[in-house]
Amino acid sequence: METSNIALLIEQSINVIDSINRGVRLTSEEQQFFCDHFERQKIHKNEFTIQIGDFEKYLYFIESGILRYWTKEVEGDPDKEITFWFSFPGEFANSYFSLRQGQPSLINIQALTDCVIWRLDKADLTELYETSLNINKIARIVLEDVLIRKITRETLILGYSCEKIYRDLLARDKELIKNIPLKYLASYIGVTPQRLSQIRKKI
């Protein structure tokens, strides 16, 4: 997909998740800005877009592949990785607080598969926020979607509905989920790998 149009990819993705409004239609100027300033990259499995202690410089949009967000245990086993989020095709990704606050990242973002991503420099993103009504609308839609997914996941964990969390992941893209190692899925869901294996057999 070397000729992919990043403006159209983003517009289509936003209009899939935006169920309240009538959708986003980028202006020709906004489309041109996206095409001129987003840089398309291929990253290999296990490569990082950012690591703990680095400063986030980009906003990413995923064309294909999966990114995993993880950190280390503060207490207990210092080598234990805690997976708390995944980003899939059609979604944005970054170390949000590092990007917004200019502070070192507290998280790692790592490719679980070979990925194709588009990146936008922080300075260009700032310019869009200042000049584009649509980019502010897109940001609100994306943040609302992430917040809903996060609250849903945490509510299900508190309610011990781990099976529902797994089913929700499968509903996003069953084939992609097969590429996520069991230990990362179990960490995200909040169960042991053994328990997740039982859930998988049940489903």
C-alpha positions as CSV (number, residue, x, y, z in Angstrom):
1,M,0.0,0.0,0.0
2,E,2.8,2.4,-0.9
3,T,0.3,4.8,-2.4
4,S,-1.9,5.0,0.7
5,N,-3.4,8.4,1.4
6,I,-3.0,9.1,5.0
7,A,-5.7,11.8,5.0
8,L,-8.3,9.4,3.7
9,L,-7.1,6.6,6.1
10,I,-7.6,8.9,9.1
11,E,-10.9,10.3,7.8
12,Q,-12.3,6.8,7.2
13,S,-11.1,5.5,10.6
14,I,-12.6,8.4,12.5
15,N,-15.9,8.0,10.8
16,V,-16.1,4.4,11.8
17,I,-15.8,5.2,15.6
18,D,-17.7,8.4,15.5
19,S,-21.3,7.4,16.2
20,I,-22.6,10.7,17.6
21,N,-21.8,13.3,14.9
22,R,-22.2,13.2,11.1
23,G,-18.6,12.4,10.5
24,V,-15.5,14.3,9.7
25,R,-14.7,15.6,6.3
26,L,-11.3,17.1,6.0
27,T,-10.8,20.2,3.8
28,S,-8.6,20.0,0.8
29,E,-6.0,22.1,2.7
30,E,-6.1,19.7,5.7
31,Q,-5.8,16.7,3.4
32,Q,-2.8,18.3,1.7
33,F,-1.2,19.1,5.1
34,F,-1.6,15.5,6.2
35,C,-0.1,14.2,3.0
36,D,2.8,16.6,3.2
37,H,3.7,16.1,6.8
38,F,2.9,12.6,7.8
39,E,5.8,10.2,7.2
40,R,5.1,6.6,6.3
41,Q,7.4,4.0,8.0
42,K,7.7,0.3,8.3
43,I,8.9,-1.1,11.6
44,H,9.7,-4.6,12.4
45,K,8.4,-6.9,15.1
46,N,9.8,-6.1,18.5
47,E,11.0,-2.6,17.5
48,F,10.0,0.3,19.8
49,T,8.4,3.5,18.8
50,I,9.3,4.8,22.3
51,Q,11.0,3.4,25.5
52,I,10.8,4.4,29.1
53,G,12.9,7.5,29.7
54,D,12.7,8.8,26.1
55,F,10.8,11.9,25.1
56,E,7.8,11.4,22.7
57,K,8.3,13.5,19.6
58,Y,5.6,12.0,17.3
59,L,1.9,11.2,16.9
60,Y,1.5,7.8,15.1
61,F,-1.3,6.4,13.0
62,I,-1.3,2.6,12.4
63,E,-1.9,1.4,8.9
64,S,-1.2,-2.2,9.7
65,G,0.1,-4.3,12.6
66,I,-0.3,-4.1,16.4
67,L,1.5,-2.0,19.0
68,R,1.8,-3.1,22.6
69,Y,2.0,-0.6,25.6
70,W,3.8,-1.9,28.6
71,T,5.7,-1.0,31.7
72,K,7.6,-2.8,34.5
73,E,6.5,-3.6,38.0
74,V,7.4,-0.9,40.5
75,E,7.6,-3.4,43.3
76,G,8.0,-7.2,43.2
77,D,9.6,-8.7,40.2
78,P,11.5,-5.9,38.3
79,D,11.6,-8.1,35.2
80,K,7.9,-8.5,35.0
81,E,6.2,-6.8,32.1
82,I,2.8,-5.3,32.6
83,T,0.8,-5.0,29.3
84,F,-2.0,-2.4,29.7
85,W,-3.0,-1.5,26.1
86,F,-2.9,-2.4,22.5
87,S,-3.3,-0.2,19.4
88,F,-4.6,-1.7,16.2
89,P,-4.9,-0.6,12.5
90,G,-6.9,2.6,12.1
91,E,-5.9,3.9,15.5
92,F,-3.5,6.6,16.8
93,A,-0.6,5.8,19.1
94,N,1.9,7.7,21.2
95,S,3.1,8.1,24.8
96,Y,0.5,10.7,25.4
97,F,1.6,12.4,28.6
98,S,5.2,12.6,27.4
99,L,4.0,14.2,24.2
100,R,1.7,16.7,25.9
101,Q,3.8,17.4,29.0
102,G,7.3,17.2,27.6
103,Q,8.3,14.7,30.2
104,P,10.2,11.4,29.9
105,S,7.9,8.5,28.9
106,L,6.8,6.2,31.7
107,I,5.9,3.5,29.2
108,N,7.2,1.4,26.3
109,I,5.4,1.1,23.0
110,Q,6.6,-1.9,21.0
111,A,5.6,-3.6,17.8
112,L,4.0,-7.0,18.3
113,T,4.1,-7.6,14.5
114,D,5.7,-6.0,11.5
115,C,3.9,-2.7,11.2
116,V,3.2,0.1,8.8
117,I,2.8,3.4,10.7
118,W,2.6,7.0,9.8
119,R,4.2,9.6,12.1
120,L,3.6,13.3,12.5
121,D,6.1,15.6,14.2
122,K,5.0,17.3,17.4
123,A,5.5,20.8,15.9
124,D,3.3,19.9,13.0
125,L,0.7,18.5,15.3
126,T,0.8,21.7,17.3
127,E,0.3,23.7,14.1
128,L,-2.8,21.6,13.3
129,Y,-4.3,22.1,16.7
130,E,-3.9,25.9,16.2
131,T,-5.3,26.1,12.7
132,S,-7.6,23.1,12.1
133,L,-11.1,22.7,13.5
134,N,-11.3,19.2,12.2
135,I,-8.1,18.0,13.9
136,N,-9.5,19.3,17.2
137,K,-12.7,17.3,16.5
138,I,-10.7,14.2,15.6
139,A,-8.7,14.5,18.8
140,R,-11.9,14.7,20.9
141,I,-13.4,11.7,19.1
142,V,-10.2,9.6,19.6
143,L,-9.8,10.5,23.2
144,E,-13.5,9.8,23.9
145,D,-13.1,6.4,22.2
146,V,-10.0,5.5,24.3
147,L,-11.7,6.6,27.5
148,I,-14.7,4.5,26.8
149,R,-12.6,1.4,26.0
150,K,-10.4,2.0,29.1
151,I,-13.4,2.4,31.5
152,T,-15.1,-0.6,29.9
153,R,-12.0,-2.8,30.4
154,E,-11.5,-1.7,34.0
155,T,-15.1,-2.2,34.9
156,L,-15.1,-5.7,33.4
157,I,-11.9,-6.5,35.4
158,L,-13.5,-5.3,38.6
159,G,-16.5,-7.4,37.8
160,Y,-14.3,-10.4,37.0
161,S,-15.6,-10.6,33.5
162,C,-12.3,-11.5,31.9
163,E,-14.0,-13.6,29.3
164,K,-15.9,-10.5,28.0
165,I,-12.7,-8.6,27.7
166,Y,-11.2,-11.3,25.6
167,R,-14.3,-11.6,23.4
168,D,-14.2,-7.8,22.9
169,L,-10.6,-8.1,21.7
170,L,-11.5,-10.9,19.3
171,A,-14.3,-8.7,18.0
172,R,-11.8,-6.0,17.0
173,D,-9.8,-8.4,14.7
174,K,-9.7,-12.1,15.4
175,E,-6.8,-12.8,13.0
176,L,-4.7,-10.0,14.5
177,I,-5.3,-11.2,18.1
178,K,-3.8,-14.5,17.1
179,N,-0.5,-12.7,16.7
180,I,-0.4,-11.5,20.4
181,P,1.5,-13.9,22.7
182,L,-0.6,-15.5,25.4
183,K,1.4,-13.9,28.2
184,Y,0.7,-10.3,26.9
185,L,-3.0,-11.0,26.5
186,A,-3.2,-12.4,30.0
187,S,-1.5,-9.4,31.4
188,Y,-3.8,-7.0,29.6
189,I,-6.9,-8.9,30.7
190,G,-5.6,-9.3,34.3
191,V,-5.5,-13.1,34.5
192,T,-2.8,-15.8,34.5
193,P,-1.8,-17.4,31.2
194,Q,-3.4,-20.6,32.5
195,R,-6.7,-18.9,33.2
196,L,-6.7,-17.3,29.7
197,S,-6.0,-20.7,28.2
198,Q,-9.2,-22.0,29.9
199,I,-11.1,-19.0,28.5
200,R,-9.8,-19.7,25.0
201,K,-10.9,-23.4,25.2
202,K,-14.3,-22.4,26.4
203,I,-14.8,-19.9,23.5
